[in-house]
Every structure is written in C-alpha cells, then in structure tokens.
Amino acid sequence: MELQNALIIAGIVLLLLLVAYNRWQIHKARRVRPLMPEDDLPPMREPVVGKTTHPETAAKLKETPAPEHVTRREPTLGASAAGLDHDEEKDVATVAAAARAAASSADADEAVADEVAVAAAPAASMASTSAADEAVPETDGHPEAAVTVPAQKAPQPAEPDVLDGQPTPAVIDPLIDCIVPMHLERKASGDRILPLTGRLRRAGTKQVHIEGLREESNAWEAVTAGHQYEDIQVAVQLANRSGPLNALEFSEFVNAVEALAESLDASADLPDMTETVANARELDAFAAGADVQLGVNVISDGAPWSAAYVQTVATQDGLVLSRDGTRFIRYEPGADGVQKPLFTLQFGETNFLRDDLTVSAGRQITLLLDVPQAPQTVKPFKTVCEYGYSLAQRMGAKLVDDNMRPLSEASFVAIFTQLEKLYEKLEARGMPAGSPVAVRLFSL
C-alpha cells in the first residue's frame, strides 16, 4: 500500500514538473522577436555557414542581378533648367535613400531595395518639376517663349498586346492544356453557358477550364454571367503532380464537351486521343525531371522545443498557418502585388490546429522550398537559408541538410549550381519558375 501511494505521489510530481517546464518554454518564447536591421546579426547577402567565405567560393556564388524595370521618364534640361536648387536635389536623394532603407528593413533583397529606391526618386522629382513649371516666368510678355520643362507623366497600366488581331490569352495555355475550340452558331451569354458546365470542372484528377471570347475586348476570359461570347474554348490540363492525363480521363472530358456543344448548338473540334495522351506523358516526364523540393533543417542542440514555442516564433516572424494546420507559410509579394507562397515551415507531424501544443514537442524544424513554384527573381533558396540561419542563431540550433549533415560552403555551391540548371530548363520550356503555367503544372 505504501509503495502504491509513493508511485501516485511521484506521478503527480512528475506531471507538475512537465506543466511547469512547458509554461516556462511558452514564457521564454514570448520574448522572441524578429531580427531587425540594427541587430548584431546582419541578413545574409550570400549563403554562408562559417564566419568567413573564401574568395573563390564567393566568386562561384556571384549571381547576375535581375534587370531593373525603371519607368520611362520624359527628357529634361537638367537640374538648373528645371528650377531645382541644391536643397531640392538633396531631398530627392533623401527619398531614394529612405525607400532603400525601408525595403531593406523588410528583409528584402538588394535588387528589391534598388527597385524601390528607383521608383521613389521619380516621384520626388515629379513634384519638384511641377513646382518649377509654375515658377517659370514669361519672356517678353509671350508665354510661349518661356523655357519650360515638361512634367513627368504618371505611369499608365500596360495595355495587353494584341498581335495581328488575335485575342489575348487568359488562363488556358497550349503548353500544358489540351484545348478544344467550340464554334457557336450565334452569340451565347454567360447566363446560358454557366448552368451547362456542371460536368466541366475536373476530368479525373485534371483541371478543366472554360473561356469565352468577348468581341468588345477581343480577349478570352473565364465565362461570366452577363457577358456575351462569340466563341468558346474548353481545355483539360495534360499533367499535374498526380500524373499525366490518361485515356479514361480524356474520354470523360470529351463526353462532357460533346454534351455542352449539343446544348449550345455548337461544333467542337475534338483532338485525337492517342496523340493527346502521348503529349500528356511527354509533359509529365519533363515535369518529373524538374520537380524539385529543397529542405533545410534546424536541429536543436539542447532540449526539445514545444509546439507552442515553435508556433510563437513562426507567428512573430510573419509566417501564416495553413488551413489544415500542418505547416506555416512564408508569403512574398509577386510582380502583380499578390502575396504568393515562398516556402513552408513544418514541425514534424504536428498539427497546430488539432494537437495539444503544450504536450507536443520535437527537436527538428524543416524549411521546405518548392522550387518550380517560387520565382527565381526573388532568390528563394537564399531567403530560406537566411531565415534558417536566423532561426538557428535565435533558438540555439544548427542548420543541416536532409541527410542531417551540417550545411557547408561546398554544399551551398553545389545546390546553387543545380538550381541554375533547373531554372534554365524551365525557362527553355516556356514556363519559368513561379509563372502561372508552372504553378498549375507543379500542383495537384
């Protein structure tokens, strides 16, 4: 009886110690904050592991900067003709420097900071030039004789290119889609078409897209209620990460297209099944050779981390929890300003929505980069390495590869060389990494 009581008391004490340890971990995590530019640890401009990088290694890691996109400006007659004095020139430089600092403080890359600075300088110059135009005096009473400098025009959104009267494309792309044109005998409205497309969502595991040609814009668009269309095109994706389009999926797609054509009194140009399936297999073989995911692991040097601690760190660093709760996602704004996934953070098999975060613990954090889905221009692998290195410094850990070997300078060079070849391979195929067509191909 005394032994049983002693075991019960020991179990209670052990439970209290476990609860106290988890609360101490959570309390310590709340003090963690994201690295700031003024911190002792600067952001990595080139991937490094040790304190020094040999010159020959730095030469191998040297990257060609992406071309800057600078808005075209009207010609001016210089600072003196525009009425800019020395102080105003300083203001322009100050605005550019502030923009560069703001971009850098957001953990942006050097190229991004330069683009922000270049974009800010014309804005300040425009304001000074406009003020100078108002201050220019008339000459001999003739306003037309005054020397003026044309004010810079605000950048206008680029118009879609229409070559030889051809409609501009939308989502459907012949690089990865089997396209079936449908010729309507008369115009059809989106309100009539949409109720008939219930079967044209997917063919097996492949996405199906329907677009209509609008006469007003001479462009293809997703069929929308209230719009009139002259023609329709329906497409099924040839391949994705579930594999190539097979004969069964093709037959399902063709049957749905024929039913839609009959309902709209339209004629459909159906492709040959053998040729389509062969094209799908060839595309899938290419995708399999270019489908690369890189993992960087952060391993604890001491005690395991609780899931609550990892969640706090990831949230403070700006990562967003996925809908299923299995990973955190780092987003990066694309060229269109839309936030797009860059890499993910996973903590073993932990589900941050379902599991008890005070009990779940582990010693490994995995940063995973989906290479074909991340644009090369944002240098995603370097961003992953920078973030992994900062995590290791803050959490008392080390950086290792998938084989649990410490990441060395030689391994970084080898990975960069392989990535360059992969980017060139995707570019040659017409689907650069991170482009809409690449995102569709390398997804489920």
ROBASE-191427 format. One record per residue (C-alpha): residue number from 1; x negated, y, z; residue in one letter. Coordinates in steps of 0.02 Angstrom, whole numbers, padded with zeros to 5 digits, always signed. Layout:
<atoms>
ATOM    k      xx      yy      zz  r
ATOM  NUM       X       Y       Z  a
...
</atoms>
This chain:
<atoms>
ATOM    k      xx      yy      zz  r
ATOM    1  +00000  +00000  +00000  m
ATOM    2  -00143  +00119  +00042  e
ATOM    3  -00227  +00081  -00124  l
ATOM    4  -00066  +00121  -00218  q
ATOM    5  -00049  +00287  -00129  n
ATOM    6  -00230  +00329  -00164  a
ATOM    7  -00206  +00293  -00350  l
ATOM    8  -00050  +00403  -00356  i
ATOM    9  -00142  +00546  -00272  i
ATOM   10  -00291  +00527  -00390  a
ATOM   11  -00174  +00531  -00541  g
ATOM   12  -00091  +00690  -00479  i
ATOM   13  -00259  +00775  -00450  v
ATOM   14  -00319  +00724  -00625  l
ATOM   15  -00159  +00793  -00703  l
ATOM   16  -00181  +00960  -00611  l
ATOM   17  -00361  +00972  -00669  l
ATOM   18  -00308  +00941  -00851  l
ATOM   19  -00173  +01076  -00842  v
ATOM   20  -00295  +01199  -00764  a
ATOM   21  -00426  +01163  -00899  y
ATOM   22  -00301  +01193  -01040  n
ATOM   23  -00243  +01357  -00963  r
ATOM   24  -00424  +01412  -00946  w
ATOM   25  -00452  +01373  -01131  q
ATOM   26  -00299  +01475  -01181  i
ATOM   27  -00352  +01620  -01069  h
ATOM   28  -00526  +01618  -01147  k
ATOM   29  -00452  +01612  -01323  a
ATOM   30  -00353  +01771  -01295  r
ATOM   31  -00516  +01865  -01278  r
ATOM   32  -00573  +01813  -01452  v
ATOM   33  -00556  +01946  -01585  r
ATOM   34  -00601  +01952  -01771  p
ATOM   35  -00777  +02005  -01816  l
ATOM   36  -00791  +02190  -01856  m
ATOM   37  -00920  +02275  -01969  p
ATOM   38  -01003  +02355  -01817  e
ATOM   39  -01035  +02187  -01734  d
ATOM   40  -01211  +02117  -01722  d
ATOM   41  -01168  +01977  -01845  l
ATOM   42  -01153  +02055  -02020  p
ATOM   43  -01045  +01972  -02154  p
ATOM   44  -01146  +01856  -02264  m
ATOM   45  -01183  +01929  -02435  r
ATOM   46  -01263  +01768  -02491  e
ATOM   47  -01234  +01597  -02411  p
ATOM   48  -01370  +01563  -02283  v
ATOM   49  -01393  +01441  -02142  v
ATOM   50  -01555  +01490  -02057  g
ATOM   51  -01615  +01662  -02007  k
ATOM   52  -01714  +01686  -02168  t
ATOM   53  -01689  +01645  -02350  t
ATOM   54  -01838  +01608  -02460  h
ATOM   55  -01860  +01721  -02613  p
ATOM   56  -01848  +01575  -02735  e
ATOM   57  -01683  +01523  -02655  t
ATOM   58  -01614  +01699  -02663  a
ATOM   59  -01655  +01705  -02848  a
ATOM   60  -01557  +01545  -02878  k
ATOM   61  -01407  +01611  -02782  l
ATOM   62  -01406  +01776  -02876  k
ATOM   63  -01238  +01797  -02957  e
ATOM   64  -01189  +01903  -03104  t
ATOM   65  -01072  +02040  -03044  p
ATOM   66  -00899  +02043  -03117  a
ATOM   67  -00868  +02186  -03240  p
ATOM   68  -00783  +02332  -03158  e
ATOM   69  -00618  +02393  -03227  h
ATOM   70  -00625  +02581  -03224  v
ATOM   71  -00478  +02686  -03280  t
ATOM   72  -00518  +02788  -03436  r
ATOM   73  -00539  +02974  -03399  r
ATOM   74  -00522  +03123  -03512  e
ATOM   75  -00686  +03213  -03559  p
ATOM   76  -00733  +03363  -03451  t
ATOM   77  -00858  +03503  -03466  l
ATOM   78  -00949  +03461  -03303  g
ATOM   79  -00928  +03522  -03126  a
ATOM   80  -00961  +03705  -03166  s
ATOM   81  -00834  +03717  -03307  a
ATOM   82  -00703  +03627  -03203  a
ATOM   83  -00725  +03754  -03065  g
ATOM   84  -00797  +03629  -02941  l
ATOM   85  -00917  +03702  -02814  d
ATOM   86  -01044  +03607  -02712  h
ATOM   87  -00924  +03576  -02566  d
ATOM   88  -00792  +03500  -02679  e
ATOM   89  -00920  +03382  -02753  e
ATOM   90  -00961  +03328  -02576  k
ATOM   91  -00775  +03295  -02544  d
ATOM   92  -00767  +03180  -02695  v
ATOM   93  -00919  +03085  -02636  a
ATOM   94  -00846  +03075  -02461  t
ATOM   95  -00684  +03000  -02526  v
ATOM   96  -00779  +02870  -02626  a
ATOM   97  -00889  +02826  -02476  a
ATOM   98  -00737  +02811  -02363  a
ATOM   99  -00650  +02697  -02486  a
ATOM  100  -00805  +02589  -02498  r
ATOM  101  -00815  +02577  -02309  a
ATOM  102  -00629  +02534  -02295  a
ATOM  103  -00645  +02395  -02421  a
ATOM  104  -00799  +02325  -02336  s
ATOM  105  -00719  +02332  -02164  s
ATOM  106  -00578  +02222  -02227  a
ATOM  107  -00708  +02086  -02259  d
ATOM  108  -00704  +02123  -02444  a
ATOM  109  -00842  +02077  -02565  d
ATOM  110  -00967  +02202  -02635  e
ATOM  111  -00881  +02205  -02803  a
ATOM  112  -00712  +02240  -02723  v
ATOM  113  -00784  +02384  -02622  a
ATOM  114  -00860  +02460  -02779  d
ATOM  115  -00695  +02448  -02872  e
ATOM  116  -00602  +02533  -02729  v
ATOM  117  -00731  +02673  -02724  a
ATOM  118  -00722  +02698  -02912  v
ATOM  119  -00533  +02704  -02904  a
ATOM  120  -00535  +02833  -02764  a
ATOM  121  -00659  +02951  -02847  a
ATOM  122  -00550  +02991  -03000  p
ATOM  123  -00402  +03026  -02883  a
ATOM  124  -00501  +03158  -02787  a
ATOM  125  -00575  +03227  -02948  s
ATOM  126  -00400  +03243  -03021  m
ATOM  127  -00341  +03351  -02876  a
ATOM  128  -00493  +03466  -02890  s
ATOM  129  -00474  +03480  -03079  t
ATOM  130  -00290  +03526  -03064  s
ATOM  131  -00333  +03664  -02941  a
ATOM  132  -00469  +03727  -03058  a
ATOM  133  -00344  +03736  -03203  d
ATOM  134  -00233  +03852  -03103  e
ATOM  135  -00381  +03964  -03056  a
ATOM  136  -00450  +03990  -03233  v
ATOM  137  -00420  +04172  -03286  p
ATOM  138  -00356  +04229  -03455  e
ATOM  139  -00480  +04301  -03580  t
ATOM  140  -00442  +04470  -03661  d
ATOM  141  -00259  +04451  -03622  g
ATOM  142  -00245  +04295  -03731  h
ATOM  143  -00202  +04141  -03629  p
ATOM  144  -00251  +04029  -03772  e
ATOM  145  -00430  +04095  -03768  a
ATOM  146  -00459  +04042  -03587  a
ATOM  147  -00577  +03897  -03558  v
ATOM  148  -00480  +03756  -03476  t
ATOM  149  -00518  +03577  -03433  v
ATOM  150  -00379  +03452  -03465  p
ATOM  151  -00314  +03372  -03307  a
ATOM  152  -00333  +03185  -03297  q
ATOM  153  -00179  +03085  -03333  k
ATOM  154  -00113  +02960  -03208  a
ATOM  155  -00144  +02781  -03266  p
ATOM  156  +00007  +02706  -03353  q
ATOM  157  +00053  +02522  -03340  p
ATOM  158  -00016  +02423  -03484  a
ATOM  159  +00109  +02379  -03618  e
ATOM  160  +00120  +02195  -03667  p
ATOM  161  +00029  +02157  -03827  d
ATOM  162  +00141  +02103  -03970  v
ATOM  163  +00042  +02034  -04116  l
ATOM  164  +00119  +02026  -04289  d
ATOM  165  +00294  +02044  -04219  g
ATOM  166  +00278  +01885  -04115  q
ATOM  167  +00370  +01882  -03948  p
ATOM  168  +00264  +01897  -03792  t
ATOM  169  +00249  +01735  -03693  p
ATOM  170  +00317  +01707  -03519  a
ATOM  171  +00285  +01554  -03408  v
ATOM  172  +00286  +01417  -03540  i
ATOM  173  +00111  +01386  -03607  d
ATOM  174  +00065  +01267  -03750  p
ATOM  175  -00096  +01222  -03658  l
ATOM  176  -00002  +01117  -03530  i
ATOM  177  +00178  +01109  -03591  d
ATOM  178  +00273  +01007  -03721  c
ATOM  179  +00383  +01141  -03799  i
ATOM  180  +00549  +01107  -03887  v
ATOM  181  +00618  +01256  -03986  p
ATOM  182  +00808  +01269  -03992  m
ATOM  183  +00887  +01374  -04130  h
ATOM  184  +01056  +01448  -04087  l
ATOM  185  +01186  +01475  -04222  e
ATOM  186  +01240  +01632  -04132  r
ATOM  187  +01181  +01727  -03980  k
ATOM  188  +01215  +01650  -03812  a
ATOM  189  +01225  +01735  -03643  s
ATOM  190  +01133  +01681  -03489  g
ATOM  191  +01301  +01657  -03403  d
ATOM  192  +01343  +01523  -03531  r
ATOM  193  +01173  +01438  -03531  i
ATOM  194  +01136  +01426  -03345  l
ATOM  195  +01282  +01311  -03296  p
ATOM  196  +01222  +01187  -03428  l
ATOM  197  +01044  +01172  -03364  t
ATOM  198  +01077  +01067  -03209  g
ATOM  199  +00981  +00919  -03279  r
ATOM  200  +00836  +01026  -03339  l
ATOM  201  +00746  +01058  -03176  r
ATOM  202  +00622  +00914  -03175  r
ATOM  203  +00586  +00760  -03278  a
ATOM  204  +00524  +00635  -03152  g
ATOM  205  +00381  +00725  -03064  t
ATOM  206  +00355  +00856  -03201  k
ATOM  207  +00424  +01033  -03200  q
ATOM  208  +00542  +01091  -03338  v
ATOM  209  +00556  +01274  -03390  h
ATOM  210  +00690  +01359  -03496  i
ATOM  211  +00660  +01527  -03578  e
ATOM  212  +00764  +01637  -03691  g
ATOM  213  +00711  +01763  -03825  l
ATOM  214  +00785  +01937  -03799  r
ATOM  215  +00800  +02047  -03952  e
ATOM  216  +00783  +02209  -03852  e
ATOM  217  +00609  +02170  -03785  s
ATOM  218  +00554  +02039  -03912  n
ATOM  219  +00493  +01935  -03766  a
ATOM  220  +00527  +01767  -03688  w
ATOM  221  +00596  +01767  -03512  e
ATOM  222  +00674  +01645  -03390  a
ATOM  223  +00858  +01631  -03434  v
ATOM  224  +00951  +01762  -03331  t
ATOM  225  +01135  +01795  -03307  a
ATOM  226  +01197  +01948  -03401  g
ATOM  227  +01066  +01940  -03541  h
ATOM  228  +01094  +01891  -03722  q
ATOM  229  +00973  +01773  -03810  y
ATOM  230  +00938  +01739  -03993  e
ATOM  231  +00839  +01578  -03967  d
ATOM  232  +00792  +01461  -03826  i
ATOM  233  +00638  +01356  -03790  q
ATOM  234  +00631  +01215  -03664  v
ATOM  235  +00466  +01140  -03603  a
ATOM  236  +00410  +00999  -03491  v
ATOM  237  +00238  +01002  -03409  q
ATOM  238  +00121  +00873  -03483  l
ATOM  239  +00023  +00836  -03325  a
ATOM  240  +00000  +00884  -03143  n
ATOM  241  -00081  +00807  -02991  r
ATOM  242  +00046  +00666  -02991  s
ATOM  243  -00021  +00608  -03161  g
ATOM  244  +00020  +00627  -03347  p
ATOM  245  +00193  +00635  -03424  l
ATOM  246  +00245  +00454  -03459  n
ATOM  247  +00368  +00380  -03583  a
ATOM  248  +00508  +00367  -03454  l
ATOM  249  +00491  +00550  -03404  e
ATOM  250  +00483  +00602  -03587  f
ATOM  251  +00643  +00507  -03625  s
ATOM  252  +00731  +00587  -03477  e
ATOM  253  +00677  +00759  -03539  f
ATOM  254  +00732  +00727  -03719  v
ATOM  255  +00903  +00664  -03665  n
ATOM  256  +00932  +00821  -03561  a
ATOM  257  +00875  +00933  -03705  v
ATOM  258  +00992  +00846  -03829  e
ATOM  259  +01138  +00868  -03710  a
ATOM  260  +01100  +01054  -03692  l
ATOM  261  +01084  +01077  -03879  a
ATOM  262  +01251  +00992  -03909  e
ATOM  263  +01336  +01102  -03780  s
ATOM  264  +01266  +01261  -03859  l
ATOM  265  +01292  +01207  -04041  d
ATOM  266  +01104  +01224  -04066  a
ATOM  267  +00973  +01123  -04158  s
ATOM  268  +00820  +01060  -04064  a
ATOM  269  +00651  +01017  -04142  d
ATOM  270  +00608  +00863  -04041  l
ATOM  271  +00424  +00808  -04034  p
ATOM  272  +00357  +00634  -04064  d
ATOM  273  +00348  +00532  -03903  m
ATOM  274  +00187  +00439  -03945  t
ATOM  275  +00093  +00599  -03986  e
ATOM  276  +00161  +00690  -03833  t
ATOM  277  +00116  +00551  -03712  v
ATOM  278  -00059  +00541  -03789  a
ATOM  279  -00081  +00729  -03765  n
ATOM  280  -00024  +00712  -03586  a
ATOM  281  -00152  +00577  -03549  r
ATOM  282  -00292  +00680  -03627  e
ATOM  283  -00243  +00833  -03522  l
ATOM  284  -00234  +00727  -03365  d
ATOM  285  -00408  +00656  -03399  a
ATOM  286  -00477  +00833  -03413  f
ATOM  287  -00388  +00887  -03254  a
ATOM  288  -00456  +00737  -03159  a
ATOM  289  -00634  +00788  -03203  g
ATOM  290  -00605  +00968  -03148  a
ATOM  291  -00500  +00938  -02992  d
ATOM  292  -00624  +00980  -02854  v
ATOM  293  -00590  +01020  -02671  q
ATOM  294  -00734  +01076  -02561  l
ATOM  295  -00732  +01052  -02373  g
ATOM  296  -00837  +01140  -02241  v
ATOM  297  -00827  +01075  -02062  n
ATOM  298  -00852  +01168  -01900  v
ATOM  299  -00906  +01044  -01764  i
ATOM  300  -00906  +01086  -01578  s
ATOM  301  -01072  +01075  -01489  d
ATOM  302  -00987  +01052  -01321  g
ATOM  303  -00816  +01010  -01253  a
ATOM  304  -00667  +00980  -01371  p
ATOM  305  -00555  +01127  -01417  w
ATOM  306  -00371  +01126  -01377  s
ATOM  307  -00250  +01153  -01521  a
ATOM  308  -00184  +01308  -01430  a
ATOM  309  -00359  +01384  -01434  y
ATOM  310  -00380  +01347  -01620  v
ATOM  311  -00209  +01421  -01656  q
ATOM  312  -00253  +01581  -01563  t
ATOM  313  -00417  +01602  -01657  v
ATOM  314  -00339  +01570  -01828  a
ATOM  315  -00195  +01689  -01795  t
ATOM  316  -00310  +01828  -01734  q
ATOM  317  -00415  +01805  -01892  d
ATOM  318  -00261  +01838  -02001  g
ATOM  319  -00228  +01661  -02061  l
ATOM  320  -00045  +01612  -02086  v
ATOM  321  +00031  +01447  -02029  l
ATOM  322  +00103  +01342  -02170  s
ATOM  323  +00288  +01297  -02172  r
ATOM  324  +00255  +01116  -02122  d
ATOM  325  +00140  +01171  -01980  g
ATOM  326  -00008  +01062  -02031  t
ATOM  327  -00131  +01198  -02082  r
ATOM  328  -00170  +01384  -02079  f
ATOM  329  -00189  +01477  -02244  i
ATOM  330  -00304  +01622  -02287  r
ATOM  331  -00223  +01734  -02418  y
ATOM  332  -00309  +01855  -02537  e
ATOM  333  -00225  +01985  -02650  p
ATOM  334  -00233  +01941  -02834  g
ATOM  335  -00254  +02057  -02984  a
ATOM  336  -00066  +02088  -02982  d
ATOM  337  -00068  +02133  -02797  g
ATOM  338  +00021  +01973  -02746  v
ATOM  339  -00053  +01879  -02598  q
ATOM  340  -00115  +01708  -02653  k
ATOM  341  -00188  +01562  -02552  p
ATOM  342  -00379  +01559  -02548  l
ATOM  343  -00422  +01418  -02427  f
ATOM  344  -00345  +01321  -02282  t
ATOM  345  -00394  +01281  -02102  l
ATOM  346  -00348  +01110  -02033  q
ATOM  347  -00374  +01041  -01857  f
ATOM  348  -00373  +00853  -01879  g
ATOM  349  -00196  +00784  -01889  e
ATOM  350  -00124  +00920  -01778  t
ATOM  351  +00048  +00989  -01824  n
ATOM  352  +00057  +01161  -01744  f
ATOM  353  +00247  +01162  -01751  l
ATOM  354  +00282  +00989  -01682  r
ATOM  355  +00138  +00940  -01567  d
ATOM  356  +00105  +00994  -01387  d
ATOM  357  -00038  +01116  -01416  l
ATOM  358  -00095  +01110  -01234  t
ATOM  359  -00124  +00923  -01244  v
ATOM  360  -00186  +00901  -01424  s
ATOM  361  -00375  +00926  -01435  a
ATOM  362  -00520  +00893  -01553  g
ATOM  363  -00699  +00940  -01597  r
ATOM  364  -00683  +00972  -01786  q
ATOM  365  -00607  +01111  -01890  i
ATOM  366  -00602  +01087  -02079  t
ATOM  367  -00600  +01232  -02204  l
ATOM  368  -00538  +01167  -02372  l
ATOM  369  -00558  +01259  -02538  l
ATOM  370  -00451  +01206  -02687  d
ATOM  371  -00574  +01261  -02822  v
ATOM  372  -00462  +01265  -02979  p
ATOM  373  -00330  +01369  -02890  q
ATOM  374  -00447  +01506  -02824  a
ATOM  375  -00506  +01642  -02946  p
ATOM  376  -00694  +01645  -02973  q
ATOM  377  -00696  +01836  -02964  t
ATOM  378  -00662  +01835  -02775  v
ATOM  379  -00809  +01715  -02745  k
ATOM  380  -00704  +01595  -02642  p
ATOM  381  -00841  +01474  -02588  f
ATOM  382  -00947  +01614  -02518  k
ATOM  383  -00794  +01678  -02424  t
ATOM  384  -00765  +01505  -02350  v
ATOM  385  -00948  +01493  -02297  c
ATOM  386  -00944  +01666  -02218  e
ATOM  387  -00788  +01625  -02119  y
ATOM  388  -00854  +01454  -02067  g
ATOM  389  -01017  +01532  -02010  y
ATOM  390  -00924  +01664  -01907  s
ATOM  391  -00816  +01528  -01827  l
ATOM  392  -00970  +01428  -01781  a
ATOM  393  -01051  +01580  -01701  q
ATOM  394  -00898  +01627  -01600  r
ATOM  395  -00843  +01453  -01546  m
ATOM  396  -01013  +01378  -01505  g
ATOM  397  -01017  +01257  -01651  a
ATOM  398  -01115  +01209  -01806  k
ATOM  399  -01074  +01201  -01992  l
ATOM  400  -01084  +01031  -02079  v
ATOM  401  -01027  +00955  -02244  d
ATOM  402  -00906  +00812  -02271  d
ATOM  403  -01045  +00687  -02227  n
ATOM  404  -01075  +00777  -02061  m
ATOM  405  -01245  +00839  -02118  r
ATOM  406  -01294  +01019  -02075  p
ATOM  407  -01275  +01135  -02223  l
ATOM  408  -01446  +01188  -02285  s
ATOM  409  -01502  +01314  -02414  e
ATOM  410  -01534  +01173  -02538  a
ATOM  411  -01357  +01108  -02518  s
ATOM  412  -01286  +01282  -02547  f
ATOM  413  -01387  +01300  -02707  v
ATOM  414  -01328  +01130  -02770  a
ATOM  415  -01146  +01171  -02734  i
ATOM  416  -01158  +01340  -02821  f
ATOM  417  -01234  +01257  -02975  t
ATOM  418  -01094  +01130  -02983  q
ATOM  419  -00962  +01266  -02962  l
ATOM  420  -01034  +01368  -03105  e
ATOM  421  -01020  +01218  -03221  k
ATOM  422  -00841  +01186  -03165  l
ATOM  423  -00791  +01368  -03192  y
ATOM  424  -00866  +01364  -03367  e
ATOM  425  -00772  +01202  -03404  k
ATOM  426  -00605  +01278  -03354  l
ATOM  427  -00642  +01440  -03447  e
ATOM  428  -00683  +01345  -03607  a
ATOM  429  -00516  +01255  -03596  r
ATOM  430  -00424  +01421  -03585  g
ATOM  431  -00368  +01401  -03404  m
ATOM  432  -00488  +01496  -03289  p
ATOM  433  -00484  +01451  -03105  a
ATOM  434  -00342  +01540  -03017  g
ATOM  435  -00246  +01580  -03177  s
ATOM  436  -00059  +01540  -03182  p
ATOM  437  -00086  +01395  -03302  v
ATOM  438  -00224  +01321  -03191  a
ATOM  439  -00117  +01339  -03035  v
ATOM  440  +00025  +01245  -03121  r
ATOM  441  -00089  +01107  -03186  l
ATOM  442  -00175  +01077  -03019  f
ATOM  443  -00018  +01063  -02913  s
ATOM  444  +00120  +00938  -02882  l
</atoms>
